Amino acid sequence: MSLMRRCNSLISINVNGVQTEDVNSVCSAVSQHFQMHFYSVVANRYGIDDLSFKSISRAEGLNLINLFLYWR
């Protein structure tokens, strides 16, 4: 268990070109990294409510189905 703990430990970290070994600085840098990594950005997203799409008639839809049934 202690070998795994030593292998998984983070002794120092390089932040913006500065190597730090201070426990509080390492904890702060790791925390800030993951906060920024998982930070969700609220953005205005375009919807499809105002868009008009071309549609096919029921007969055209049935013709498409018949084409697939014919080629089976």
C-alpha angles and dihedrals in degrees: 000000000000091000090055090047091052092048092050096044122111109219100170139001136201112229117182091336095312118113113215131184099175109121094224093047092049091048091047093049093049091047093049091047094055094041089056092042094055097032110126118220117217108220136168107253125199116242132207096233095104097042123100119212128200112246134194127233124253090254091053089050092052090049089056091052091048090053090057093045090049094053095050 
